[in-house]
């Protein structure tokens, strides 16, 4: 029998999948935790020495952060550096896009009558978008579907590179994909097309904001409020929110510098052990305890190549490894990264979720969220400089490779 197949069978059949365990809120005890190296190896099948190596590497890739690993329902690794802390509430940048996708999945189930064509629903109509989207500046926008928006194949101008039928290209005049500005209604709705809907993939923060607008239009509430009721509430999140206060932003803010609407393209702020809850929900195909929080079929689609994006390994705001482009990592692994060195990973065949916490000094500024920060920082790494790019390489992929290599079967 081939070694890789043996590895897969051990990971998936020799030990029961931890589908009968879900952690209570941190205020009621939180994750069951293993700290002894021998017990971690025996119960969770992980080599802590190799996890330490992954942590040491992670410290080279971001100014602040940490590394957390859950396997077989046990929190087996949790270490931080700089401003990283369980109680920290930094802005997670584009990791927020993954939360937006789940809000859409929940809405599709709850408001199914409003979406008779499901993910194939064409959404550039007054039913789904506000008046400022009209009249359409390009008649082709009328063909954009919800599934294309979630998989970034709607054709709206994004960043380079662009993938057309799997071929990488560089096009002129990419959008200014600069975080908060890209997640205001006016900017997102007025992005021009650089290919017909469905014909190409390009990463676009603005494109991820439009589904949040649709959630707001259909549910009658801000996406953050909807998520508190339908997503984070059932999972027992602690304090969380969005980096809503952007006084330097031009447009899209009130007199206090607060953004008018939940930024669907990013900027969520979540405690580290609650980020693990989010990943653990995905590991269980949208189920939490006895509640199917996210429709199972939608959750499964997040971890697979999407029929709405045949051009690139990007599903509903997750990167997927179905094509095996990240070597030595199971092909069912998927993840979402964010600027500043963040990454949330789900590896179903290994019954494992991982959080690579990251962040710059500015992303930890409590003025962004105005949420209470219940820990103190010693000021370390304030003058941190990034390591050698040749050594760091693709930090998102390499961190996952190192954690997978720590599986001890």
C-alpha positions as CSV (number, residue, x, y, z in Angstrom):
1,X,0.0,0.0,0.0
2,X,1.3,3.4,-0.9
3,X,2.6,5.5,2.1
4,X,0.3,8.5,1.2
5,X,-2.8,6.2,1.2
6,X,-1.7,4.7,4.5
7,X,-1.4,8.2,5.9
8,X,-4.9,9.1,4.7
9,X,-6.5,5.9,6.1
10,X,-4.8,6.5,9.5
11,X,-6.0,10.0,9.6
12,X,-9.6,9.2,8.6
13,X,-10.4,5.7,10.0
14,X,-8.1,4.7,12.8
15,X,-9.5,7.4,15.1
16,X,-13.1,8.6,15.4
17,X,-13.9,12.0,14.0
18,X,-14.6,14.4,16.8
19,X,-18.1,15.1,15.7
20,X,-19.6,14.6,19.1
21,X,-17.6,17.4,20.7
22,X,-18.2,21.1,20.4
23,X,-16.5,23.5,22.8
24,X,-18.6,25.7,25.2
25,X,-18.0,29.4,25.2
26,X,-14.7,30.5,26.7
27,X,-16.7,32.1,29.5
28,X,-17.9,28.6,30.4
29,X,-14.6,26.7,30.1
30,X,-13.9,26.9,26.4
31,X,-11.9,24.3,24.4
32,X,-10.7,21.1,26.0
33,X,-7.0,21.4,26.0
34,X,-3.9,19.1,26.0
35,X,-0.6,20.5,27.2
36,X,1.6,17.5,27.9
37,X,3.6,16.5,24.8
38,X,3.1,12.8,25.4
39,X,-0.6,13.1,25.8
40,X,-0.8,15.3,22.7
41,X,1.0,12.7,20.7
42,X,-1.2,9.8,22.0
43,X,-4.6,11.6,21.9
44,X,-4.2,14.0,19.1
45,X,-1.4,12.5,17.1
46,X,0.7,15.6,17.0
47,X,4.4,16.2,17.5
48,X,4.8,19.4,19.6
49,X,8.4,19.8,18.7
50,X,7.5,20.2,15.1
51,X,4.7,22.6,16.0
52,X,7.3,24.7,17.8
53,X,9.2,24.8,14.6
54,X,6.1,26.0,12.8
55,X,5.6,28.7,15.4
56,X,9.2,29.8,15.1
57,X,8.7,30.2,11.4
58,X,5.4,32.0,11.8
59,X,7.2,34.6,14.0
60,X,9.3,35.5,10.9
61,X,6.3,36.2,8.8
62,X,4.2,38.8,10.8
63,X,4.9,41.5,13.3
64,X,2.4,40.2,15.9
65,X,0.4,37.0,16.1
66,X,0.4,33.4,17.2
67,X,-0.3,29.8,16.2
68,X,-3.2,27.7,17.4
69,X,-4.0,24.1,16.4
70,X,-7.1,22.0,17.2
71,X,-7.0,18.3,16.3
72,X,-9.6,15.6,17.1
73,X,-11.5,18.2,19.1
74,X,-8.5,19.1,21.4
75,X,-6.7,22.4,21.5
76,X,-3.2,21.1,21.4
77,X,-1.2,24.2,20.6
78,X,-1.6,27.9,21.5
79,X,1.3,30.3,21.5
80,X,1.6,34.0,20.8
81,X,4.2,36.6,20.1
82,X,4.1,40.5,20.2
83,X,0.6,41.8,20.6
84,X,-0.8,38.3,19.9
85,X,-3.1,37.2,22.7
86,X,-6.3,35.2,23.2
87,X,-8.0,38.4,24.3
88,X,-6.7,40.5,21.4
89,X,-9.2,41.9,18.9
90,X,-7.1,42.9,15.9
91,X,-8.6,43.6,12.5
92,X,-8.3,40.3,10.5
93,X,-8.3,42.0,7.1
94,X,-9.6,39.7,4.3
95,X,-10.3,36.8,6.6
96,X,-13.6,38.7,7.0
97,X,-14.5,37.6,3.5
98,X,-15.0,34.1,4.7
99,X,-17.5,35.2,7.4
100,X,-19.4,37.1,4.7
101,X,-19.7,33.9,2.7
102,X,-21.3,32.1,5.6
103,X,-23.7,34.9,6.2
104,X,-24.8,34.6,2.6
105,X,-25.2,30.8,2.9
106,X,-27.5,31.2,5.9
107,X,-29.5,33.9,4.2
108,X,-30.1,31.7,1.2
109,X,-31.7,29.1,3.4
110,X,-33.7,31.5,5.4
111,X,-34.9,33.6,2.5
112,X,-35.1,30.9,-0.1
113,X,-38.2,32.4,-1.7
114,X,-36.2,35.5,-2.5
115,X,-33.7,33.5,-4.4
116,X,-35.6,31.1,-6.6
117,X,-32.5,30.4,-8.6
118,X,-30.2,30.0,-5.5
119,X,-26.6,30.8,-6.3
120,X,-27.5,31.2,-9.9
121,X,-29.7,34.2,-9.0
122,X,-28.9,37.3,-11.0
123,X,-28.6,40.1,-8.4
124,X,-28.0,43.4,-10.2
125,X,-31.6,44.4,-9.8
126,X,-33.3,46.9,-7.4
127,X,-34.6,43.8,-5.4
128,X,-31.1,43.0,-4.2
129,X,-29.1,46.3,-4.5
130,X,-29.7,49.9,-3.5
131,X,-30.6,52.7,-5.9
132,X,-27.0,54.0,-6.2
133,X,-26.2,50.8,-8.3
134,X,-28.5,52.0,-11.0
135,X,-28.7,52.7,-13.9
136,X,-26.2,50.0,-14.7
137,X,-23.0,51.5,-16.1
138,X,-22.5,48.3,-18.1
139,X,-25.4,46.2,-19.4
140,X,-23.3,43.0,-18.8
141,X,-23.7,43.5,-15.0
142,X,-27.3,42.3,-15.4
143,X,-25.9,38.8,-15.8
144,X,-23.8,38.7,-12.6
145,X,-25.0,35.9,-10.3
146,X,-24.6,35.6,-6.5
147,X,-22.3,32.5,-7.0
148,X,-20.0,34.5,-9.2
149,X,-19.7,37.3,-6.7
150,X,-18.8,34.9,-3.9
151,X,-16.2,33.1,-6.0
152,X,-14.8,36.4,-7.5
153,X,-15.6,35.4,-11.1
154,X,-18.2,38.2,-11.7
155,X,-15.8,40.1,-13.9
156,X,-15.6,43.2,-11.8
157,X,-12.2,44.9,-11.9
158,X,-9.9,43.5,-9.2
159,X,-6.2,43.1,-8.7
160,X,-3.6,41.3,-10.8
161,X,-3.0,38.6,-11.7
162,X,-6.2,37.6,-13.5
163,X,-6.9,34.0,-14.4
164,X,-8.8,33.3,-17.6
165,X,-9.6,29.7,-18.2
166,X,-6.8,28.7,-15.8
167,X,-4.2,30.9,-17.6
168,X,-2.6,33.6,-15.5
169,X,-2.6,37.1,-17.1
170,X,-1.7,40.7,-16.2
171,X,-4.2,43.3,-17.3
172,X,-4.0,47.1,-17.3
173,X,-5.7,49.3,-14.9
174,X,-6.3,47.1,-11.8
175,X,-8.6,48.4,-9.1
176,X,-7.3,50.1,-5.9
177,X,-7.9,47.1,-3.7
178,X,-7.0,49.0,-0.5
179,X,-9.1,47.5,2.2
180,X,-11.8,49.7,3.9
181,X,-12.2,52.0,0.9
182,X,-13.1,49.0,-1.2
183,X,-15.9,48.0,1.2
184,X,-18.0,51.1,0.9
185,X,-21.2,50.9,-1.1
186,X,-20.3,53.6,-3.5
187,X,-16.9,52.2,-4.4
188,X,-18.0,48.6,-4.7
189,X,-21.1,49.2,-6.8
190,X,-19.3,51.4,-9.3
191,X,-16.5,49.0,-10.1
192,X,-16.3,48.5,-13.8
193,X,-16.1,45.2,-15.6
194,X,-12.9,44.0,-17.3
195,X,-14.4,40.8,-18.6
196,X,-17.9,39.3,-19.0
197,X,-19.4,37.8,-15.8
198,X,-18.1,34.2,-15.4
199,X,-15.2,34.6,-17.9
200,X,-12.4,35.3,-15.5
201,X,-11.2,35.4,-11.9
202,X,-9.7,38.4,-10.2
203,X,-9.3,39.0,-6.4
204,X,-11.5,41.9,-5.5
205,X,-12.3,43.2,-2.0
206,X,-15.0,45.4,-3.6
207,X,-16.6,42.3,-5.1
208,X,-16.8,40.7,-1.6
209,X,-18.7,43.8,-0.2
210,X,-21.6,43.4,-2.6
211,X,-22.9,40.2,-1.0
212,X,-22.9,42.0,2.3
213,X,-25.1,44.7,0.7
214,X,-27.4,41.9,-0.5
215,X,-27.7,40.5,3.0
216,X,-28.6,43.9,4.3
217,X,-31.2,44.5,1.6
218,X,-32.9,41.1,2.0
219,X,-32.8,40.7,5.8
220,X,-33.4,44.3,6.7
221,X,-30.4,44.5,9.0
222,X,-26.7,45.1,8.9
223,X,-24.7,41.9,8.1
224,X,-23.0,42.2,11.5
225,X,-26.3,42.1,13.3
226,X,-27.5,39.2,11.2
227,X,-24.3,37.3,11.9
228,X,-24.7,37.8,15.7
229,X,-28.2,36.2,15.5
230,X,-27.5,33.4,13.1
231,X,-23.8,32.6,13.2
232,X,-21.6,33.8,16.1
233,X,-24.4,33.6,18.7
234,X,-25.0,29.8,18.2
235,X,-21.3,29.2,18.4
236,X,-20.8,31.1,21.7
237,X,-18.4,33.8,20.5
238,X,-17.1,36.2,23.1
239,X,-16.5,39.9,22.3
240,X,-16.2,40.5,18.6
241,X,-17.0,43.2,16.0
242,X,-15.7,45.0,13.0
243,X,-13.0,47.7,12.6
244,X,-15.7,50.3,11.7
245,X,-14.0,53.5,12.8
246,X,-12.1,54.9,9.8
247,X,-11.9,58.7,10.2
248,X,-9.4,59.0,7.3
249,X,-11.8,57.3,4.9
250,X,-13.2,59.4,2.1
251,X,-16.9,58.6,1.9
252,X,-18.9,55.9,3.5
253,X,-18.5,57.2,7.1
254,X,-20.6,59.3,9.5
255,X,-19.6,62.4,11.4
256,X,-17.8,60.2,14.0
257,X,-15.7,58.4,11.4
258,X,-17.7,55.2,11.7
259,X,-18.5,53.3,8.5
260,X,-22.2,53.3,7.6
261,X,-22.3,49.6,6.8
262,X,-20.7,46.3,7.7
263,X,-17.6,45.9,5.4
264,X,-18.2,42.6,3.7
265,X,-14.7,42.5,2.2
266,X,-12.9,42.3,5.5
267,X,-12.0,44.1,8.8
268,X,-13.7,41.7,11.2
269,X,-12.2,41.5,14.7
270,X,-12.4,38.2,16.5
271,X,-10.7,36.5,19.5
272,X,-8.3,33.8,18.5
273,X,-10.1,30.9,20.1
274,X,-13.3,32.1,18.4
275,X,-11.6,32.1,15.1
276,X,-11.0,28.4,15.8
277,X,-14.7,28.0,16.4
278,X,-15.4,29.4,13.0
279,X,-12.9,26.9,11.4
280,X,-14.4,24.1,13.5
281,X,-17.9,24.9,12.2
282,X,-16.5,24.5,8.7
283,X,-14.8,21.2,9.6
284,X,-18.2,19.9,10.6
285,X,-19.9,21.1,7.4
286,X,-21.7,24.0,9.1
287,X,-23.0,22.0,12.1
288,X,-22.6,23.2,15.7
289,X,-23.8,20.9,18.4
290,X,-27.2,19.8,17.1
291,X,-27.9,22.9,15.0
292,X,-27.1,23.1,11.3
293,X,-26.0,26.7,11.5
294,X,-24.8,26.9,7.9
295,X,-26.5,24.7,5.2
296,X,-24.3,21.6,4.8
297,X,-24.2,21.7,1.0
298,X,-23.1,25.4,1.1
299,X,-20.4,24.7,3.7
300,X,-19.1,21.8,1.6
301,X,-18.9,24.0,-1.5
302,X,-16.6,26.4,0.3
303,X,-13.9,23.7,0.5
304,X,-14.1,22.6,-3.1
305,X,-13.4,24.0,-6.6
306,X,-16.4,26.0,-7.5
307,X,-18.4,25.6,-10.7
308,X,-18.8,29.3,-10.5
309,X,-15.0,29.8,-10.8
310,X,-13.4,27.2,-13.2
311,X,-10.4,29.6,-13.6
312,X,-8.6,29.4,-10.3
313,X,-8.6,27.5,-7.0
314,X,-10.8,29.9,-5.2
315,X,-14.3,28.9,-4.0
316,X,-16.6,31.0,-1.9
317,X,-13.9,33.2,-0.5
318,X,-11.7,30.3,0.4
319,X,-8.6,29.0,-1.3
320,X,-8.8,25.3,-1.9
321,X,-6.2,22.6,-2.5
322,X,-8.3,20.3,-4.6
323,X,-5.8,20.6,-7.4
324,X,-2.9,19.8,-5.1
325,X,-1.0,23.0,-5.8
326,X,0.3,23.1,-2.2
327,X,2.5,20.0,-1.9
328,X,2.4,17.7,1.1
329,X,-0.9,19.0,2.2
330,X,-4.2,17.0,1.8
331,X,-6.2,17.9,-1.2
332,X,-9.3,18.6,0.9
333,X,-7.6,21.4,2.8
334,X,-8.8,24.9,2.4
335,X,-8.1,28.3,4.0
336,X,-8.6,32.0,4.0
337,X,-5.8,34.4,4.4
338,X,-5.7,38.1,5.2
339,X,-3.2,41.0,5.0
340,X,-0.9,41.1,7.9
341,X,-0.1,37.4,8.0
342,X,-3.4,35.9,9.0
343,X,-4.7,32.5,7.8
344,X,-7.6,30.3,8.9
345,X,-7.2,26.6,7.8
346,X,-9.5,23.6,7.6
347,X,-8.2,20.1,6.9
348,X,-11.1,17.7,7.1
349,X,-9.2,14.4,6.4
350,X,-6.9,15.2,9.3
351,X,-9.8,16.3,11.6
352,X,-7.8,19.5,12.1
353,X,-8.2,23.3,12.1
354,X,-5.4,25.8,12.4
355,X,-5.2,29.6,13.0
356,X,-2.1,31.5,12.0
357,X,-2.7,34.8,13.8
358,X,-0.9,37.7,12.4
359,X,-1.2,41.5,12.3
360,X,0.6,44.8,12.1
361,X,0.9,47.4,14.8
362,X,-2.0,49.3,13.3
363,X,-4.3,46.3,13.0
364,X,-4.2,46.0,16.8
365,X,-5.2,49.6,17.4
366,X,-8.4,49.5,19.6
367,X,-9.5,52.7,18.1
368,X,-10.5,50.7,15.0
369,X,-13.2,48.8,16.8
370,X,-13.6,50.6,20.1
371,X,-14.1,47.2,21.7
372,X,-12.6,46.5,25.2
373,X,-9.2,45.0,25.1
374,X,-8.7,42.8,28.2
375,X,-4.9,42.3,28.2
376,X,-1.7,44.3,28.4
377,X,1.1,44.3,25.9
378,X,4.8,44.7,26.9
379,X,5.6,46.7,23.8
380,X,7.7,43.9,22.2
381,X,8.2,43.8,18.4
382,X,7.2,47.4,18.0
383,X,10.2,47.9,15.7
384,X,10.0,44.5,14.0
385,X,11.2,44.1,10.5
386,X,10.1,41.3,8.1
387,X,12.6,38.5,7.5
388,X,14.2,37.6,4.3
389,X,11.5,37.2,1.6
390,X,13.4,34.2,0.1
391,X,13.3,32.5,3.5
392,X,9.7,33.4,4.2
393,X,8.3,32.5,0.8
394,X,4.6,31.9,0.7
395,X,4.0,32.0,4.5
396,X,0.3,31.0,4.2
397,X,1.2,27.7,2.4
398,X,4.4,27.0,4.3
399,X,2.9,27.3,7.7
400,X,0.2,24.8,6.8
401,X,2.8,22.5,5.3
402,X,4.8,22.6,8.6
403,X,1.7,22.0,10.8
404,X,0.6,19.0,8.6
405,X,4.2,17.7,8.9
406,X,3.7,17.7,12.7
407,X,1.0,15.0,12.4
408,X,2.8,12.1,14.1
409,X,1.1,9.0,12.8
